[in-house]
Amino acid sequence: MIRQRENTSRRILITNRGEIASRIAKACRELGHVAIGIWTDNEVHATHLQFCDEWVHLKGSTNAETYLNIENLVSVIKENNVDAVHPGYGFLSENAEFAQRMKDEGIIFIGPNVECIKVMGDKATSKQLANEVGVPTVPGTDKAVKSVDEAVQISGDIGYPVLLKAVAGGGGRGMRACANEEEVRANFEAVGRESLAAFNNGDLLVEKLIVNPRHIEVQILADKKGNVYHFFERECSIQRRHQKVVEEAPSPFIGEDEELRQRVCETAVKLAKAVNYDSAGTVEFIMAEDKSFYFLEMNTRIQVEHPITEEITGIDLLVCMIQSALGDDLGFPSQDFIKRSGHAIECRICAEDPITMLPAPGLVTGFETNFPQGTRFDHCLFKGLNVTPDFDPMVGKLVCKGIIRDVAIRKMRAALDGLFIEGLKTNRPLLKVIMNNENFINGNYSTDFIKVENPQALVQTDLNHMRFYKMLAGVEARRMGM
């Protein structure tokens, strides 16, 4: 039984950190709830705490001891009279055991019901459900493949290239493309080990690899009363190692094809209804060059790229997500009430080497911004921040909206030029190269964009120019006695 309080205010514990914790705290306070933040031994000066009404100490200096430790979180919940928890994304956001424990403890879990997490969190089970309700899926298996010989046989039946994919995967891990039988045999056990280490599940699927695909996803939101709404699509095809780098809404590939847009969005709603979904979530599709599309997976949480959907619809998805969990009316009389306007682009700002694209922790010695109108920056940065290897390297999300896509791109270029982070390597040079790339500007790209375009080489050229001009500036300053 969920505990009810005499007034409508709830004490909400945010079991996350960084920019998403800040966003959740602001949404809680907007609705009149008490936002409770967490700080840990390895992040004493957590930036999200400034937006919280209260903050508590979660003992431990590793994620395993803190954000991933269900027992420690339950202790904090009981000690602080918590009514609800919001897990954000990552950590325990899609963990069915955690959601079930919250239900058992009488705590509101701000996310979907446990059964949704179980069904949609397993790629094999979710694919089976999609097939049952008539949602198109990528040719391949909907059950775990038990041996390398079975994987080879299936690959031969559906035709190469194929993709070995973890049943419980996510974030680009546990996936490997194979062009022939030799590569399947060489990669099968390696992908299984990687999947077991990352997700505690080494089961794999074999699927047809769609050549030059587009990654299209649909934001959905459902309440406890059986209503499911979509908030149109996003395109997330600019990726490296299957991890998203740049996202935009609406999709330039779908463009003005409103019939296709409607079919994709209605397919997402159909799947959500089939699983009795009741929160914010994202249905992801892979779209071929001929614009046929196939169900990929469903993320049963709020996603990193949700701000671009908020920008084109004017709807705060975090607020709606909290309202849904509490059983409140979302206030949408129908799907037609939700409109879109303009174009939004998001660049993920990461503490990583722009050429190798590998994490590059460090100390932020300076931080300033000078952004054009129509820019939003969700971040956890400040001068003196020590970005450690303990957490994901993403330190912010730069979002620009324009009346049309060309304007959004132009604003993003200016925003990237106006973002100053000193002492820390970031992927900003890579993002600048992408924003100026002719194929990106024309919307002519796929998930292979970074591999095909090789922007790392262009980034190196750009960095060399930057070093040259910095050197000249230094010489000129010394000559003038500055």
C-alpha positions in Angstrom: 0.0 0.0 0.0 1.4 3.4 -1.0 1.6 5.8 1.9 -0.5 8.9 1.5 0.1 12.2 3.2 -2.5 14.6 4.4 -1.5 17.3 1.9 -0.5 16.8 -1.8 3.2 17.4 -1.2 5.5 14.4 -1.4 9.1 13.9 -0.2 10.9 12.8 -3.3 14.4 11.3 -3.2 16.4 11.7 -6.3 18.6 8.6 -6.6 20.9 10.1 -9.2 23.4 12.9 -9.7 24.6 15.5 -12.3 22.4 17.4 -14.7 19.5 15.0 -14.6 19.3 15.2 -10.8 19.1 19.0 -11.2 16.3 18.7 -13.7 14.3 16.4 -11.5 14.8 18.7 -8.5 13.4 21.6 -10.4 10.4 19.6 -11.6 9.7 18.5 -8.0 9.8 22.0 -6.7 7.6 23.3 -9.5 4.9 20.8 -8.5 5.3 21.7 -4.8 7.1 18.6 -3.7 10.2 18.4 -1.5 13.3 17.5 -3.6 15.8 15.5 -1.6 19.3 15.1 -3.2 22.1 12.7 -2.4 25.8 13.4 -1.9 28.5 10.7 -1.7 32.0 10.4 -0.4 33.4 10.7 -3.9 31.3 13.7 -4.8 31.0 15.9 -1.8 30.3 19.1 -3.8 27.6 17.7 -6.0 26.2 20.5 -8.2 22.6 19.3 -8.2 22.2 19.8 -4.4 21.8 23.6 -4.9 18.4 22.9 -6.6 17.2 20.5 -3.8 15.3 21.4 -0.7 17.2 18.9 1.4 20.2 16.7 0.9 21.4 13.4 2.5 24.6 11.6 2.7 24.8 8.2 1.0 27.9 6.5 2.5 30.4 5.1 0.0 33.0 6.1 -2.6 32.0 3.8 -5.5 28.8 3.4 -7.5 28.5 -0.1 -6.2 28.4 1.2 -2.6 26.0 4.1 -3.4 23.8 4.6 -6.4 23.7 0.9 -7.2 23.3 -0.3 -3.7 19.6 -1.1 -3.1 20.0 -1.8 0.6 21.8 1.4 1.3 19.2 3.4 -0.6 16.4 1.7 1.3 18.0 2.7 4.6 18.2 6.4 3.4 14.6 6.2 2.3 13.4 5.0 5.7 15.6 7.4 7.7 14.3 10.4 5.7 10.5 9.6 5.5 10.6 9.5 1.7 7.4 9.1 -0.2 8.8 8.5 -3.7 12.0 8.1 -5.6 13.0 9.3 -9.0 15.9 7.3 -10.5 16.6 9.5 -13.5 18.5 7.5 -16.2 21.3 5.0 -15.7 22.1 3.4 -12.4 18.9 1.7 -11.1 16.4 3.4 -13.5 15.6 0.3 -15.4 16.2 -2.2 -12.6 13.1 -4.3 -12.0 14.5 -5.5 -8.6 14.7 -1.9 -7.4 11.3 -1.0 -8.6 9.8 -4.1 -7.0 11.6 -3.3 -3.7 10.1 0.2 -3.8 6.7 -1.3 -4.3 7.2 -3.7 -1.4 8.3 -0.8 0.9 5.3 1.3 0.0 7.4 3.8 -1.9 6.3 5.4 -5.2 8.7 4.5 -8.0 8.6 7.4 -10.5 8.8 5.2 -13.6 6.8 2.4 -15.1 5.3 -0.6 -13.3 7.6 -3.5 -12.6 6.2 -5.8 -15.3 6.9 -3.2 -18.0 10.6 -3.0 -16.8 10.9 -6.7 -16.9 9.3 -7.3 -20.3 10.8 -4.3 -22.1 14.2 -4.5 -20.4 14.8 -7.9 -22.0 15.5 -7.5 -25.8 14.3 -11.1 -26.5 11.1 -10.8 -24.6 10.3 -7.3 -25.9 10.9 -8.5 -29.5 8.5 -11.4 -28.9 5.9 -9.0 -27.7 6.4 -6.7 -30.7 6.0 -9.7 -33.1 2.8 -10.7 -31.3 1.1 -7.3 -31.6 2.2 -6.7 -35.2 5.1 -4.2 -34.7 7.8 -4.8 -37.3 11.1 -6.2 -35.9 14.5 -6.7 -37.5 14.9 -10.2 -39.0 16.6 -12.5 -36.6 16.1 -14.3 -33.3 13.6 -13.3 -30.6 15.2 -15.9 -28.2 18.7 -16.1 -26.8 21.1 -18.0 -29.0 22.8 -20.7 -27.0 25.9 -21.6 -29.1 28.2 -20.2 -31.7 27.2 -23.0 -34.1 23.5 -21.9 -33.7 24.5 -18.3 -34.3 26.4 -19.3 -37.5 23.4 -21.2 -38.8 21.0 -18.3 -38.1 23.4 -15.8 -39.7 23.5 -17.9 -42.8 19.7 -18.1 -42.9 19.1 -14.4 -42.6 22.1 -13.3 -44.6 25.2 -11.3 -43.8 26.0 -8.8 -42.4 24.6 -9.6 -38.9 24.7 -8.1 -35.5 25.5 -10.0 -32.3 23.6 -8.2 -29.6 23.2 -8.6 -25.8 19.7 -9.5 -24.7 20.0 -7.2 -21.7 22.3 -4.6 -23.3 22.1 -0.9 -23.6 24.3 2.2 -24.1 26.0 0.7 -27.1 27.7 -2.1 -25.1 27.3 -5.8 -26.0 27.0 -5.2 -29.7 29.2 -6.3 -32.6 28.7 -6.4 -36.4 29.9 -9.4 -38.3 30.4 -9.6 -42.0 30.9 -13.4 -42.3 31.0 -16.7 -40.5 34.6 -16.2 -39.4 33.7 -13.0 -37.6 30.7 -14.6 -35.9 32.9 -17.3 -34.5 35.6 -14.8 -33.5 33.2 -12.5 -31.7 30.5 -14.7 -30.2 32.2 -15.5 -26.9 33.8 -12.0 -26.6 30.4 -10.3 -26.9 28.9 -12.8 -24.4 31.7 -12.0 -21.9 31.3 -8.3 -22.4 27.5 -8.6 -21.9 27.9 -10.7 -18.7 30.3 -8.2 -17.2 28.2 -5.2 -18.1 24.7 -6.5 -17.5 25.1 -9.8 -15.5 23.6 -11.6 -18.5 25.6 -13.1 -21.2 22.7 -14.1 -23.5 22.9 -12.9 -27.1 20.6 -12.3 -30.1 21.5 -12.5 -33.8 19.9 -9.9 -36.0 20.2 -8.8 -39.6 22.4 -5.7 -39.8 20.6 -2.9 -41.5 23.1 -1.1 -43.8 23.3 2.7 -43.5 20.5 2.8 -40.9 18.9 5.8 -39.2 18.2 5.6 -35.5 14.7 7.0 -35.0 13.0 7.0 -31.6 9.6 8.1 -30.3 9.0 9.8 -26.9 5.9 8.4 -25.3 4.1 9.2 -22.0 1.4 7.2 -20.3 -0.7 7.7 -17.2 -2.2 5.3 -14.7 -5.6 5.5 -16.4 -4.6 3.8 -19.7 -3.9 6.9 -21.7 -0.8 6.8 -23.9 0.5 9.8 -25.8 3.4 10.3 -28.2 5.5 13.5 -28.4 6.8 12.9 -32.0 10.2 11.5 -33.0 13.8 12.2 -32.4 16.8 11.3 -34.6 19.9 10.0 -32.9 21.9 8.7 -35.8 25.2 10.6 -35.0 26.8 8.0 -32.8 30.2 6.6 -31.9 30.6 3.0 -30.7 26.7 2.8 -30.7 26.6 5.7 -28.2 24.7 8.9 -29.2 26.6 12.1 -29.7 24.2 14.5 -31.4 20.4 14.2 -31.4 17.7 16.3 -33.2 13.9 16.6 -33.4 12.2 16.3 -35.7 14.1 13.8 -37.8 15.5 15.3 -41.0 15.3 11.9 -42.6 11.5 11.7 -42.1 11.3 15.4 -43.1 8.0 16.4 -44.4 6.6 12.9 -44.8 3.8 13.3 -42.3 2.3 9.9 -43.2 5.5 8.1 -42.2 5.8 10.2 -39.1 2.3 9.3 -38.0 2.9 5.6 -38.7 6.1 5.5 -36.7 4.6 7.4 -33.7 1.4 5.3 -33.8 3.5 2.1 -33.8 5.3 3.3 -30.7 2.0 4.0 -29.0 0.6 0.6 -30.0 3.6 -1.2 -28.4 3.3 0.9 -25.2 -0.4 0.0 -24.9 0.4 -3.7 -25.4 2.6 -3.7 -22.4 0.3 -1.5 -20.3 2.9 1.2 -20.0 2.3 4.0 -17.5 5.2 6.4 -17.4 7.7 8.3 -19.7 9.5 6.0 -22.0 11.1 5.8 -25.5 10.5 3.3 -28.3 13.5 3.1 -30.5 13.4 2.0 -34.2 16.0 1.4 -36.8 15.0 2.8 -40.2 16.4 1.5 -43.5 17.3 3.6 -46.6 13.9 2.8 -48.1 12.3 4.2 -44.9 11.0 0.8 -43.7 11.4 0.7 -39.9 11.9 -2.0 -37.3 11.5 -2.0 -33.5 14.9 -1.9 -31.8 14.2 -1.6 -28.1 12.3 0.3 -25.5 13.9 2.4 -22.8 11.7 2.4 -19.7 13.0 5.7 -18.3 13.5 9.3 -19.2 16.3 9.6 -21.7 19.4 11.9 -22.0 18.0 13.5 -25.1 14.5 14.4 -23.7 15.2 18.2 -23.8 14.9 18.4 -27.6 11.4 17.0 -27.3 10.6 19.4 -24.6 11.8 22.3 -26.8 9.7 21.5 -29.8 6.5 20.6 -27.8 6.8 23.1 -24.9 5.9 20.3 -22.5 8.0 19.5 -19.4 8.4 15.7 -19.5 9.9 15.4 -16.0 6.9 17.2 -14.5 4.5 14.9 -16.5 6.5 11.8 -15.4 6.1 12.8 -11.7 2.4 13.5 -12.2 1.8 10.2 -13.8 3.6 8.3 -11.0 1.4 10.1 -8.4 -1.8 9.2 -10.3 -2.5 12.8 -11.3 -4.3 13.9 -14.5 -1.8 14.9 -17.2 -4.3 17.4 -18.6 -4.1 16.2 -22.3 -7.6 16.1 -23.7 -6.3 14.1 -26.7 -3.3 13.3 -28.8 -4.1 16.3 -31.0 -3.5 18.6 -28.1 0.2 17.9 -28.3 1.8 20.1 -31.1 5.3 20.5 -32.3 7.0 23.7 -33.5 10.5 24.5 -34.8 13.6 22.3 -34.7 15.9 21.4 -31.8 19.4 19.9 -31.7 21.3 18.5 -28.7 25.0 18.1 -28.4 26.4 15.9 -25.6 29.3 17.7 -24.0 31.7 15.0 -22.7 35.0 15.0 -20.9 36.8 13.0 -23.5 39.6 13.3 -26.0 38.0 14.7 -29.2 40.2 12.6 -31.4 40.3 9.2 -29.7 36.8 9.8 -28.2 37.9 8.1 -25.0 37.1 9.5 -21.5 39.5 12.2 -20.3 38.9 13.0 -16.6 40.4 16.2 -15.2 40.0 19.4 -13.2 37.8 22.3 -14.6 40.0 25.4 -14.1 37.6 27.8 -15.9 34.0 27.8 -17.0 32.1 30.5 -18.9 29.3 30.7 -21.4 28.2 33.2 -24.0 25.2 31.7 -25.8 22.9 32.9 -28.5 19.1 33.3 -27.8 17.3 29.9 -27.9 20.1 28.0 -26.1 19.6 25.7 -23.2 22.5 24.1 -21.3 21.7 21.3 -18.8 25.0 20.7 -17.0 26.9 20.0 -13.8 29.9 22.2 -14.4 31.6 24.7 -12.2 35.1 26.1 -11.8 37.0 23.6 -9.5 34.9 20.6 -10.5 37.0 17.5 -10.6 35.7 15.2 -13.3 36.6 11.7 -12.1 36.5 8.3 -13.8 33.8 7.3 -11.3 30.9 8.5 -13.4 29.8 8.8 -17.0 32.0 11.4 -18.9 29.0 13.5 -20.0 29.1 16.8 -18.2 26.4 18.7 -20.0 23.8 18.8 -22.8 23.8 21.8 -25.1 20.4 22.3 -26.8 19.6 24.9 -29.4 16.2 25.6 -31.0 15.4 27.4 -34.2 12.3 28.1 -36.2 13.8 25.7 -38.9 16.7 23.3 -38.8 19.2 25.6 -40.5 18.6 28.2 -37.8 19.1 25.5 -35.1 22.4 24.4 -36.7 23.6 28.0 -36.9 22.7 28.7 -33.2 24.5 25.5 -32.2 27.7 26.6 -34.0 27.5 29.9 -32.0 26.7 28.1 -28.8 29.7 25.8 -29.2 31.9 28.8 -29.9 30.6 30.4 -26.7 31.2 27.4 -24.4 34.5 27.8 -22.5 35.7 24.9 -20.4 39.3 25.2 -19.3 41.6 22.5 -17.9 39.5 19.7 -19.3 39.6 17.9 -22.6 36.1 17.8 -24.2 34.5 16.7 -27.4 33.6 20.3 -28.3 36.0 20.3 -31.4 34.4 17.1 -32.7 30.9 18.6 -32.3 32.0 21.8 -34.1 33.3 19.7 -37.0 29.9 17.8 -37.2 27.9 21.0 -37.2 30.0 22.3 -40.2 30.0 19.0 -42.1 28.2 19.3 -45.4 26.5 15.9 -45.1 25.2 16.7 -41.7 23.9 20.1 -42.8 22.0 18.4 -45.7 20.6 15.7 -43.3 22.5 13.1 -45.3 23.9 10.8 -42.6 23.4 7.4 -40.9 24.7 5.7 -37.7 28.0 5.1 -39.6 28.5 8.9 -40.0 31.5 9.2 -37.7 33.2 6.1 -39.2 32.6 7.2 -42.8 33.3 10.9 -42.4 36.3 10.4 -40.2 35.9 13.7 -38.4 38.7 12.9 -36.0 41.1 13.8 -38.8 39.3 17.1 -39.3 39.3 17.7 -35.5 43.1 17.2 -35.5 43.5 19.9 -38.2 41.2 22.2 -36.3 43.2 21.7 -33.1 46.4 22.4 -34.9 45.0 25.7 -36.2 43.8 26.5 -32.7 47.3 25.9 -31.2 48.9 27.9 -34.0 46.7 30.9 -33.3 47.1 30.6 -29.6 50.9 30.6 -30.1 50.6 33.8 -32.3 48.4 35.4 -29.7 51.0 34.6 -27.0 53.9 36.0 -29.0 51.9 39.2 -29.8 50.9 39.6 -26.1 54.6 39.3 -25.0 55.7 41.8 -27.7 53.2 44.3 -26.4 54.2 43.7 -22.8 50.9 42.2 -21.8 
